[in-house]
Structures are given as structure tokens and as C-alpha cells.
Amino acid sequence: MRSSKGSHRIVVRDIEYRWQAKGDDGNISIGIWPKDNVGAYIKGGFKYHETWLNNGDGSYSSKGDQIVVTNRIILRIIEYAIIEHHYDPKVKETDLNLKMLDEIIKWDDAVRPER
């Protein structure tokens, strides 16, 4: 069973979903599932899309301004799954792996942390 601990809530087309986003080796892993645990688990990811600063010695440091996944982006992922992959949250199926979503889902208006 999927754990709701540490997850966020979103309602899309009258279905309640839970979702999580976690940083992992230069990528953000995303998992989305219907609250009732019937429909398939949707997974995918994004790159951080952070700014890299030249340290002047041949090395670089992250500015720490990577994108923040919010309900706005999760809504786009769910709608994409429904429209393009015929995802049905009421049908028990295997995981839907959407892989990297950077070129598919609009992210350029994502929230960025304030420093």
C-alpha cells in the first residue's frame, strides 16, 4: 500500500490524488497515486534546472535555485497522463512510468526557492 506520510494532496477531475517529489542525484523523482490506491502509480521526473556559478578556479557551484514541484506542475502531469496515456485512476494497472518530463510538461513557470 502506498503511504500518504509526507505526501501532498491534489484533486483533479473530482479524483483525490497524493503525490511526492524527492531530489535524487541531479533529478527530481515524482510519484503520484489516487488516494483510494486503485489506479496505477504514476512516476516521472525532472532535472533540477538550477543555475551553476563559475567559482573562477575551474569548478562550479549550484546557486540553489532548482525548480520546486508544486500542485500546478502535478496537475499538468496528471492531465498529460489522462490525455496522452489514457490513464484511468479507477482502473487497477501496473505503474505508469512517464520517465523524464522536462521536454513534455511545462516547467519554466515553476516556483524557485528564495535565497
CORNORGI-V982680 format. One record per residue. N is the residue number from 1. RES is the residue in one small letter. SS is DSSP state (a for helix, b for strand, c for the rest). PSI is psi in degrees with one decimal (NA if undefined). Layout:
# CORNORGI-V982680
n=N res=RES ss=SS psi=PSI
n=N res=RES ss=SS psi=PSI
This chain:
# CORNORGI-V982680
n=1 res=m ss=c psi=142.6
n=2 res=r ss=c psi=135.7
n=3 res=s ss=c psi=133.1
n=4 res=s ss=c psi=-6.0
n=5 res=k ss=c psi=125.5
n=6 res=g ss=c psi=9.8
n=7 res=s ss=c psi=167.1
n=8 res=h ss=b psi=160.4
n=9 res=r ss=b psi=142.4
n=10 res=i ss=b psi=145.5
n=11 res=v ss=b psi=124.8
n=12 res=v ss=b psi=124.6
n=13 res=r ss=c psi=45.9
n=14 res=d ss=c psi=14.2
n=15 res=i ss=b psi=131.5
n=16 res=e ss=b psi=130.5
n=17 res=y ss=b psi=160.1
n=18 res=r ss=b psi=150.2
n=19 res=w ss=b psi=155.5
n=20 res=q ss=b psi=147.7
n=21 res=a ss=b psi=130.8
n=22 res=k ss=b psi=137.1
n=23 res=g ss=b psi=139.7
n=24 res=d ss=b psi=103.8
n=25 res=d ss=c psi=53.8
n=26 res=g ss=c psi=-0.4
n=27 res=n ss=b psi=159.3
n=28 res=i ss=b psi=117.4
n=29 res=s ss=b psi=133.8
n=30 res=i ss=b psi=135.2
n=31 res=g ss=b psi=134.4
n=32 res=i ss=b psi=136.4
n=33 res=w ss=b psi=148.9
n=34 res=p ss=b psi=141.3
n=35 res=k ss=c psi=-34.5
n=36 res=d ss=c psi=-1.1
n=37 res=n ss=c psi=20.3
n=38 res=v ss=c psi=-56.2
n=39 res=g ss=c psi=166.8
n=40 res=a ss=c psi=150.1
n=41 res=y ss=c psi=127.7
n=42 res=i ss=b psi=128.9
n=43 res=k ss=b psi=151.7
n=44 res=g ss=b psi=-168.2
n=45 res=g ss=b psi=169.9
n=46 res=f ss=b psi=156.8
n=47 res=k ss=b psi=164.9
n=48 res=y ss=c psi=-30.9
n=49 res=h ss=c psi=40.8
n=50 res=e ss=c psi=164.6
n=51 res=t ss=c psi=134.4
n=52 res=w ss=b psi=131.9
n=53 res=l ss=b psi=133.8
n=54 res=n ss=b psi=122.9
n=55 res=n ss=c psi=-4.3
n=56 res=g ss=c psi=-2.8
n=57 res=d ss=c psi=19.8
n=58 res=g ss=c psi=-4.8
n=59 res=s ss=c psi=164.6
n=60 res=y ss=b psi=152.7
n=61 res=s ss=b psi=144.9
n=62 res=s ss=b psi=139.2
n=63 res=k ss=c psi=-14.1
n=64 res=g ss=c psi=25.1
n=65 res=d ss=c psi=33.3
n=66 res=q ss=c psi=159.8
n=67 res=i ss=b psi=151.3
n=68 res=v ss=b psi=125.4
n=69 res=v ss=c psi=127.5
n=70 res=t ss=c psi=176.1
n=71 res=n ss=a psi=-31.4
n=72 res=r ss=a psi=-44.6
n=73 res=i ss=a psi=-39.3
n=74 res=i ss=a psi=-41.2
n=75 res=l ss=a psi=-44.8
n=76 res=r ss=a psi=-39.2
n=77 res=i ss=a psi=-45.3
n=78 res=i ss=a psi=-45.4
n=79 res=e ss=a psi=-40.3
n=80 res=y ss=a psi=-45.0
n=81 res=a ss=a psi=-42.1
n=82 res=i ss=a psi=-48.2
n=83 res=i ss=a psi=-48.6
n=84 res=e ss=a psi=-26.3
n=85 res=h ss=a psi=7.4
n=86 res=h ss=c psi=36.9
n=87 res=y ss=c psi=132.4
n=88 res=d ss=c psi=111.1
n=89 res=p ss=c psi=-7.7
n=90 res=k ss=c psi=0.4
n=91 res=v ss=c psi=126.9
n=92 res=k ss=c psi=119.6
n=93 res=e ss=c psi=174.0
n=94 res=t ss=c psi=168.0
n=95 res=d ss=c psi=145.3
n=96 res=l ss=b psi=105.2
n=97 res=n ss=b psi=107.2
n=98 res=l ss=b psi=-5.0
n=99 res=k ss=b psi=-147.1
n=100 res=m ss=b psi=131.1
n=101 res=l ss=c psi=3.6
n=102 res=d ss=c psi=-36.9
n=103 res=e ss=c psi=-2.9
n=104 res=i ss=c psi=-43.7
n=105 res=i ss=c psi=131.8
n=106 res=k ss=c psi=124.3
n=107 res=w ss=c psi=-7.2
n=108 res=d ss=c psi=-10.4
n=109 res=d ss=c psi=17.4
n=110 res=a ss=c psi=152.5
n=111 res=v ss=b psi=146.6
n=112 res=r ss=b psi=145.4
n=113 res=p ss=c psi=146.1
n=114 res=e ss=c psi=134.8
n=115 res=r ss=c psi=NA
